[in-house]
Amino acid sequence: MESYAVISVGGKQYRVREGQRLLVDRMTVEEGKTFQPDLLMLGGEGDPKLGDGLKGEQVTAKVAAHVLGEKIVVGKHRRRTGYRRRNGFRARLTQIEIQTIGKKATRSTAAKKEAAGKKPASAAKKSTTRKKSEA
């Protein structure tokens, strides 16, 4: 049986499988970038995992595109008054693709070497002012 996960994206919950594409509310993540949505449950093989059983597990999703939803036309009418209003609406959505479900991916050795070569962000520039020496 194929594994599935329940994730939370934008305050809504979705049941997903690997390779699945779904439309969610617009996200701030750029197209082509990956992110890890909040994982609520893992299931598929044996008993489902919840809460503390999810330690070390994650779901990786990729933002495929930012799209507009289907047009919704709203019409208002009040009889015998000549009152008519027509308004349209298109939701701004993000299409995501679920890439992996399960264990955390370890960083590759190339990524570790690259991270080791960079200076830490906390290294502040030393002050160039000197204190006057007391005579």
Secondary structure, DSSP 8 states (H G I E B T S, - for coil): ---EEEEEETTEEEEE-TT-EEEEE--SS-TT-EE--EEEEEESSSS-EEGGGGTTEEEEEEEEEEEE---EEEEEEETTTTEEEEEEE--EEEEEEEEEEEE-----HHHHHHHHHS--TT-------------
